[in-house]
């Protein structure tokens, strides 16, 4: 299902909503954080690097948008105890969670499965699959407190159609698609809606790593397509569930 990036954010349309974004400190994560805050949401900015989180935080505050919450956490090393503490912090401070956007991920390296480095494979799977699984599992109780909650998994075209040499990244995105579909079925009769999203190409460091010979200037900036994330978190899309979404850019 295609989603247009041509969306005009209405002031206050996400007012009083609490939305957690992983990888909120740079790239697409930072762009969507700015737009979600512009729409009035309180964004819990989860990321590994406190310095870049603080820089992104300053951008949101300087723009006059809703003040976000910083939550530094390394997804590669996070344990169930870390996620349990996050659940407690959200429930104690906000009483609910209205949106969970799994944006963080690493690309690993491009090489045949036969030659793939085992440590890098485990690291990629930990960040791209295991962390979203655990984070979701521990935050479903907080999402259940919302009247209209969303879980959005950032995916990729290589997680929907297999391509040679994409290694752990491609496999991890296939796993994310399966996790999204399974959760959507399990939560169908609840207040929680679950979808995956392929944002397609954009001008990010991850894209440049994957396609070093590509002229990145031809790709849209993250902030030009991030308004679509506000649309997917808005009341307009409450009927969407179990969909494989793709941005039109």
C-alpha positions as CSV (number, residue, x, y, z in Angstrom):
1,X,0.0,0.0,0.0
2,X,1.4,3.4,-1.1
3,X,1.5,6.4,1.3
4,X,2.0,9.9,-0.1
5,X,4.7,12.1,1.4
6,X,2.7,15.1,0.4
7,X,1.1,15.7,3.8
8,X,0.4,19.0,5.5
9,X,0.9,18.9,9.3
10,X,-1.9,20.5,11.2
11,X,-0.9,22.4,14.4
12,X,-1.8,20.3,17.5
13,X,-3.0,17.2,15.6
14,X,-0.9,14.9,17.8
15,X,-1.4,17.0,21.0
16,X,-1.2,14.9,24.2
17,X,0.2,11.9,22.3
18,X,3.3,10.2,23.7
19,X,5.4,8.7,20.9
20,X,8.7,6.8,21.2
21,X,11.1,6.9,18.3
22,X,14.3,4.8,18.2
23,X,17.3,6.1,16.4
24,X,15.8,9.6,17.0
25,X,19.2,11.3,17.1
26,X,20.0,11.5,13.3
27,X,18.8,11.0,9.8
28,X,15.2,10.0,9.3
29,X,14.7,9.5,13.0
30,X,15.6,13.1,13.7
31,X,13.4,14.4,10.9
32,X,10.4,12.5,12.1
33,X,11.0,13.6,15.7
34,X,10.9,17.2,14.5
35,X,7.7,16.7,12.6
36,X,6.0,14.7,15.4
37,X,6.9,17.5,17.9
38,X,5.7,20.1,15.4
39,X,2.3,18.3,15.4
40,X,2.2,18.6,19.2
41,X,3.4,15.1,20.3
42,X,5.7,14.5,23.2
43,X,8.5,12.4,21.6
44,X,10.6,10.1,23.6
45,X,13.9,10.2,21.8
46,X,15.7,6.9,22.2
47,X,19.2,6.6,20.9
48,X,22.7,5.3,21.7
49,X,24.7,8.6,21.6
50,X,23.7,11.2,24.2
51,X,25.6,14.0,22.4
52,X,23.7,13.7,19.1
53,X,20.4,13.2,21.1
54,X,21.0,16.5,22.8
55,X,21.8,18.2,19.5
56,X,18.5,16.9,18.0
57,X,16.7,17.9,21.2
58,X,18.0,21.5,20.9
59,X,16.7,21.7,17.3
60,X,13.2,20.7,18.5
61,X,13.1,23.2,21.3
62,X,14.7,26.0,19.3
63,X,11.9,25.5,16.7
64,X,9.3,26.1,19.4
65,X,7.8,22.6,19.1
66,X,6.7,20.3,21.9
67,X,9.6,19.5,24.3
68,X,10.8,15.9,23.8
69,X,12.3,13.5,26.3
70,X,15.8,12.1,26.0
71,X,16.3,8.4,26.6
72,X,19.8,7.2,25.9
73,X,20.0,3.5,25.4
74,X,22.3,1.2,23.4
75,X,20.0,-1.3,21.7
76,X,22.9,-3.7,21.0
77,X,23.7,-4.1,24.7
78,X,20.2,-3.5,26.2
79,X,18.9,-6.2,28.5
80,X,15.3,-7.1,29.5
81,X,16.0,-5.1,32.7
82,X,16.6,-2.0,30.6
83,X,13.3,-2.4,28.7
84,X,11.4,-3.2,32.0
85,X,12.8,0.1,33.4
86,X,11.7,2.0,30.3
87,X,8.2,0.6,30.7
88,X,8.1,1.7,34.3
89,X,9.4,5.2,33.4
90,X,6.8,5.7,30.7
91,X,3.9,4.5,32.8
92,X,5.0,6.4,35.9
93,X,5.5,9.7,33.9
94,X,2.8,9.5,31.3
95,X,0.5,6.7,32.1
96,X,0.4,5.4,28.5
97,X,2.2,5.3,25.2
98,X,0.4,6.2,22.0
99,X,3.1,5.4,19.4
100,X,6.2,3.2,19.0
101,X,8.3,3.8,15.9
102,X,11.1,1.3,15.3
103,X,13.5,3.4,13.2
104,X,16.9,2.4,14.5
105,X,19.0,-0.1,12.6
106,X,22.4,-0.9,11.1
107,X,23.2,-2.0,7.6
108,X,26.0,-4.4,8.4
109,X,28.0,-5.1,5.3
110,X,27.4,-6.2,1.7
111,X,28.7,-9.7,1.1
112,X,27.6,-13.3,0.4
113,X,26.1,-15.2,3.2
114,X,28.8,-17.8,2.9
115,X,31.5,-15.2,3.8
116,X,29.5,-13.2,6.4
117,X,31.3,-12.3,9.6
118,X,29.6,-14.0,12.5
119,X,30.0,-11.2,15.0
120,X,28.6,-8.7,12.6
121,X,25.7,-11.0,11.8
122,X,24.8,-11.3,15.6
123,X,25.2,-7.5,16.1
124,X,22.9,-6.7,13.1
125,X,20.3,-9.1,14.3
126,X,20.5,-7.8,17.8
127,X,19.9,-4.2,16.8
128,X,17.5,-4.8,13.9
129,X,15.4,-7.7,15.2
130,X,15.9,-8.7,18.8
131,X,15.8,-5.1,20.1
132,X,12.5,-4.2,18.4
133,X,11.0,-7.5,19.6
134,X,12.0,-6.9,23.2
135,X,11.1,-3.2,23.1
136,X,7.6,-4.1,21.7
137,X,7.0,-6.9,24.2
138,X,7.8,-4.7,27.2
139,X,5.9,-1.7,25.9
140,X,2.6,-3.3,24.8
141,X,1.3,-2.8,28.4
142,X,1.9,1.0,28.0
143,X,0.5,1.0,24.5
144,X,-2.6,-0.8,25.8
145,X,-3.4,2.2,28.0
146,X,-3.9,4.4,24.9
147,X,-7.2,4.7,23.2
148,X,-5.6,4.5,19.8
149,X,-2.0,3.2,19.7
150,X,0.3,2.5,16.8
151,X,3.4,0.4,16.3
152,X,5.4,1.2,13.1
153,X,8.3,-0.9,12.0
154,X,10.7,0.7,9.5
155,X,11.5,-1.8,6.8
156,X,13.1,-1.9,3.4
157,X,12.4,-3.3,-0.1
158,X,15.1,-5.9,0.5
159,X,12.9,-7.2,3.4
160,X,10.1,-7.8,0.9
161,X,12.0,-9.1,-2.1
162,X,15.3,-10.9,-1.5
163,X,18.4,-9.5,-3.1
164,X,21.8,-11.1,-3.2
165,X,24.6,-9.8,-0.9
166,X,22.4,-7.8,1.4
167,X,23.3,-10.4,4.1
168,X,22.1,-9.8,7.7
169,X,20.4,-6.5,6.9
170,X,18.1,-8.1,4.3
171,X,17.4,-11.1,6.5
172,X,16.7,-8.8,9.5
173,X,14.1,-6.9,7.5
174,X,12.3,-10.1,6.4
175,X,12.2,-10.9,10.1
176,X,10.7,-7.4,10.9
177,X,8.0,-7.9,8.2
178,X,7.1,-11.2,9.9
179,X,7.1,-9.7,13.3
180,X,4.9,-6.8,12.1
181,X,2.4,-9.2,10.4
182,X,2.2,-11.6,13.4
183,X,1.7,-8.7,15.9
184,X,-1.0,-7.2,13.7
185,X,-2.9,-10.5,13.7
186,X,-2.5,-11.0,17.5
187,X,-3.5,-7.4,18.3
188,X,-6.3,-7.1,15.8
189,X,-9.1,-6.9,18.3
190,X,-7.2,-4.4,20.6
191,X,-6.6,-0.7,20.4
192,X,-3.1,-1.2,18.9
193,X,-2.5,-1.0,15.1
194,X,0.7,-2.5,13.7
195,X,2.2,-1.8,10.2
196,X,5.6,-1.8,8.5
197,X,6.9,0.9,6.3
198,X,9.4,1.0,3.5
199,X,10.5,4.7,3.2
200,X,12.4,4.0,0.0
201,X,15.4,6.0,-0.9
202,X,16.5,9.1,0.9
203,X,19.6,11.2,1.5
204,X,21.0,9.4,4.6
205,X,24.3,8.1,5.8
206,X,22.9,4.5,5.6
207,X,21.9,5.0,2.0
208,X,25.3,6.3,1.1
209,X,26.9,3.3,2.8
210,X,24.7,0.9,0.8
211,X,25.1,2.8,-2.5
212,X,28.5,4.5,-2.5
213,X,28.5,5.1,-6.2
214,X,25.1,6.7,-6.2
215,X,24.7,10.5,-6.5
216,X,23.0,11.1,-3.2
217,X,21.9,14.6,-4.2
218,X,19.2,12.9,-6.4
219,X,17.6,11.4,-3.3
220,X,15.0,13.3,-1.2
221,X,16.0,14.7,2.1
222,X,14.6,12.9,5.2
223,X,12.7,16.0,6.2
224,X,10.9,16.1,2.9
225,X,9.2,12.8,3.5
226,X,8.9,12.7,7.3
227,X,5.5,14.4,7.4
228,X,4.1,11.1,6.2
229,X,5.0,9.7,9.7
230,X,2.8,12.3,11.3
231,X,0.0,11.1,9.0
232,X,0.6,7.5,10.0
233,X,0.4,8.4,13.7
234,X,-2.8,10.5,13.2
235,X,-6.4,9.6,13.8
236,X,-6.9,9.5,10.0
237,X,-5.1,6.1,9.7
238,X,-6.6,4.3,12.7
239,X,-8.1,1.6,10.3
240,X,-4.7,0.6,8.9
241,X,-3.5,-2.7,10.4
242,X,-1.2,-5.4,9.1
243,X,-0.2,-3.4,6.0
244,X,3.1,-3.3,4.2
245,X,3.3,0.4,3.5
246,X,5.6,2.1,1.0
247,X,6.3,5.9,0.8
248,X,5.8,7.5,-2.6
249,X,8.6,10.0,-3.1
